[in-house]
Amino acid sequence: MTAEQYLSARLRRALAEDPRTTELGVRVTVRGDNVLLSGDVACAERRAELEAVIREVAPELTVLDDVRVVPAGEPEGREELR
């Protein structure tokens, strides 16, 4: 493993273990001095918390946030099962 892969794994673990995020579904990619976050979360607050955790664990990195907010509300309409 490269140093970037180790750092990516450390950051993923921080996101999974931090009580503010407990996030397993966000991808973390480190390239040079940048960390790219990508994936989907349920609200803007969670997205902001992800960035906060990364900045605390690796303040020397620039966070590039490609996380999408996808509300997880009740389904609209009926679902047809066949």
Order of alpha helices (4+ residues) and beta strands (2+ residues): alpha-beta-beta-alpha-beta
